[in-house]
Each structure stands twice: as structure tokens, then as C-alpha cells.
Amino acid sequence: MALDELGRLLSAASDACTAYGTIMAHGDDDEGRDRRDTALADAHRALASLKGRLHGQEPDVGAAIGSLVADCQALLDDLTPEA
């Protein structure tokens, strides 16, 4: 269900924000980067799955979730370190 996947996405994005905040407050170390990278990978997987589930949703549901997907994509883009 799309709402379940949205919950996974938001939870993983929250974990990524928390890890990023810890890095900003306490410095960049291997543990912090690993936590951030794991959370970002989980969030990107959930985002991809959610995008796949948008097809076939009722129009109002699809529009509401689609807007959240766009916002989450922008957040993940901001949190993802540049290579």
C-alpha cells in the first residue's frame, strides 16, 4: 500500500536528518557517515518503491502523495553528499 511505503520513506528520511544533525553537531566520523548513508539508502529505496505505487491510485490520493514524494525527493537530494 502506498501509505505504508510513505511511512517507511518518512521514517528513513527522519533517520537521515538525525544522522546529518549529529554529524553537523559533533563532526564527521565513520560512524556518523555510515548511519547517514544507511538511512539515505533506505529512504531512496522507499522513495523508488513509492513512486512505483503511485500509478493506479485514486486521483486525489495520487496528487497528495505525489506532492509529498516531490518534497521528499528534494530533501534527500539536499541530504545526499556530493561525490
Steps between C-alpha positions, in 0.01 A plus 500: 500500500629846412437645846709225663786578262460871572540423870822308429628788289427763763650287775821442303517869407464588868785260585715665233423847639590384850829349381580814300425715803735290712774540240448875498506523880781256579710480186525266208613151598463150356213404730300812420558462126398133515178582685421781257582291193294203622201724573533671163519166319185382683325826415595478132372141482172602663473798266548282193243251626251775579542654156414160351186477711365840395364357176144383542424708809184705518569847357475686831720247678752500217518880499549525876760225514668631185550837665658332804719289271631815331577660835672185628704476180619858553585426863699188409681694228599760761615235749699294250866597505651602170748251362 
